[in-house]
Amino acid sequence: MRHLRLGDRLWTAAVYVSGMLIIGVVLAIFYYLAGESRFAFDRKFDVGFRLALQPAKGEYEADVSLDPNATLVTLNREGSEGLDEKEETLPLPTLESLVGIASFATGSPLTGELDKVDPEQLYRDDWRPKKMGSEETRFLVYGFATPEYKEPTMALAWDKDQGFVIEETPYALTLELLRAPEGVEVKPFKVDLKTQPKGRLEIPTFIARTDADRTQGYVFELVASPRSSHVQAVIGGMASSSWEPTGAYQRYGFLPLILATVGLATFAILLAAPIALGTAVYISEMSSSRFREWAKPLIELLASVPTVVLGFFGLILVAPAVSNTIAKALGAESGRSFITAGIILAVLLIPVLTSLIEDSLRNVPQSLRDGGDALGMSKAEVVRSIIVPAAKSGIIGAHVLAIARAIGETMIVWILSGGTPSMPSFLNVREALANLVKPVKGIPDTVAIEMGNVDFEGVHYGHLFTLGLLLFLITMALSLYANQLMRRSTWRR
Amino acid sequence: MATVIDKAKREGLEARDAQRARSSRRYLGLLTGAAVVTFLLIVGIIGTILIKGLPSINWAFLSDLPREGMTAGGIWPMIRGSLLLMFGTMLVVLPVGVLGGIYMAEYAGESRFVGLIRSSLVSLAATPSIVYGLFGLAVFVLAWKLGTSLMAGWLTLALFSLPVVIITTESAIRAVPESLVEGGLALGLSKGQTIRKIVLPNAASGIATGIVLSTGRAAGEAPPILLTAGIYYSTGQLEMNLETLRKPVANLPYHLAEGYRQGGVIPESIIWGTCVVLMGLVLLINLGAILVRARSRARSLQS
């Protein structure tokens, strides 16, 4: 070998580094998306239950959440906005301050023995401090009636807090009697709050005569114990069917987003495929080379219109049309829905798909066309029974690639889909049809919209990165599969 | 259908020929119909946007700053921002993309490892822009502490356009006739010298087309800019110094996306005008690329 000069060596090094960079970028994307997803695992699962000790026949019998003396026992949840500093540490109310007949107090989560609880440290509610649920968490609830209460029995009522979805919580939740007051006969009980999230139980009255008696009465206990490991719980949360990252009880279910994205891509490809296939075959097989010369660039011109512009076009011109026709017929109000986004997605896919299919038709060797002609077949027969079947795997590959494009499309879905995550419903024909005019929210648009309002490196941020990683893996798998199909169809002459 | 064939069987070859001709005509009709739909869509959509948007475009619209909280005035800062993003991206992607393309065309050869590189390239080319946006946010904005800035936008958009630049560069280099390369080697040039002095100049127009096309597309792509470089409200003069690189920049796609998010603040005529400017920017780049391609094809036919 000839001795290489320094310039040549540097050159070779630079070229190789750039080549390796391609793999590096893929690995880096994977690494960082997965890395930032770890913040999703900081997730705390909220629990919220309202408990109240009520008169046996009271006005809030049916609805605990209306009872002003009910106590909200919460886990991992920060207090509601309206609570000010003072209320935050509202101590156990004195008998004097209680005008009601029965009342309640929660203590801090129980640590150690019941006897060692300091009454001075008990608060009526302690909403603010976040309580961890990583191991078994127990809440004490003290219950007593004030002296003016005369009935022989009173009732313990409980209900889950509004917005709290008990089916999705990763904890086993029980409510039990920890201690009965001295001299009161009561059967011990233990309620599984999962099977009985709302209920009412009559127990003998205990009256606190002095302030010291307040902590000598009933003590109930709400126990939250994890049923699975934390990682399982977070992943289980992702697999659930509701995406509400900003509600009082946050829910991070990916299912509605995944279904919307997959559904939109399917709808769009079904709409676009016949048109694109026909156009591609026409351009490739039926038209003169002159026509082809300007037709292909024209089609690529539509493919290059920025999607935010296409989205706006759909918003002003297609959404009102949808709203006045199909949405009205199916009882929906807005034109911004699944079908509108799907139609404009199809408009985007038609040029993309046409161009890809045309390429794979062009790859079919001329000899096959000549062979068909020699058999006396008409042009249409040659195309239909020879050329298209010969290019089949390339055509399928083109569709797969177009699906990947539709799955990753952000702006069109953002602008046109209505932006509300929802699960499709197939109970009957009418509901199945109504899915078309429902507002939806897909994966890419959710990431783009919500990333603007999140705390960096928080739980929501972590979940958005997990969605991004999911998107990356899906499109990667689709593109590799499409590439394999298209390579198979490359004819070697 | 089936009954028709039965009938054809009964009535013999003549009827079958008639049937074949009919079916061929029907097939051709379907194809023509599909093509007509496609071209009507293209002309309809681009035409509608032009008709709606062109009336709002005049010199003042293109050169003025926005006034009265974006409800009046021009969109010059956004145009300027988009051009800045595009040219910066071009500068960043040029060396890496071209060297990567040279590697793929001239150095890679065929091996299992190169197969892995090709698969990576294919995956990257199909990766949605929002994923690049997330990556740019995690790496350039947060980990490298560049913040939401022009610099972070350049790097993110450069990554986004990298696979296309590499692929087009590779095919431009492969299109250079083998005889030229052999001529260079016969003159005693090293491989590197042959590539630099003979292959690259011959592939230059193809490479340039690829870079301009992909960065043009990147500049129209909202999601990466949204997460790494965008700012909605900009009325001030842009001072060109090093600090500019660390600041977010107003630009056309972000302006449209955000204008939509704010919901009805910006009058429709301004949005249509902005649409036309953004589309025009990207379409002009495309048209230019098509012309370059056509000219180079004509030249290669002549020689």
Interface residues (C-beta under 8 A of the other chain):
Chain A: R2 L4 R5 G7 D8 W11 T12 A14 V15 Y16 V17 S18 G19 M20 L21 I22 I23 V25 V26 A28 I29 Y32 L33 G35 E36 P274 I275 A276 L277 G278 T279 V281 Y282 I283 M286 A295 P297 L298 I299 E300 L301 L302 S304 V305 P306 T307 V308 V309 L310 G311 F312 F313 L315 I316 L317 V347 I350 P351 T354 S378 K379 A380 E381 V383 R384 L401 A404 R405 I407 G408 E409 T410 M411 W414 I415 P444 V447 A448 I449 M451 G452 F456 E457 L464 F465 G468 L471 F472 T475 M476 L478 S479 L480 A482 N483
Chain B: R20 A21 S23 S24 R25 Y27 L28 L30 L31 T32 G33 A34 A35 V37 T38 F39 L41 I42 I45 I46 T48 I49 K52 P95 V96 G97 L99 G100 I102 Y103 M104 E106 Y107 A108 L116 I117 S119 S120 L121 V122 S123 L124 A125 A126 T127 P128 S129 I130 V131 Y132 G133 L134 F135 L137 A138 V139 L142 A143 L159 L162 P163 I166 S190 K191 G192 Q193 R196 G216 R217 G220 E221 A222 P223 L226 L227 P253 L256 A257 Y260 R261 E268 I271 W272 C275 L278 M279 V282 L283 N286 L287 I290
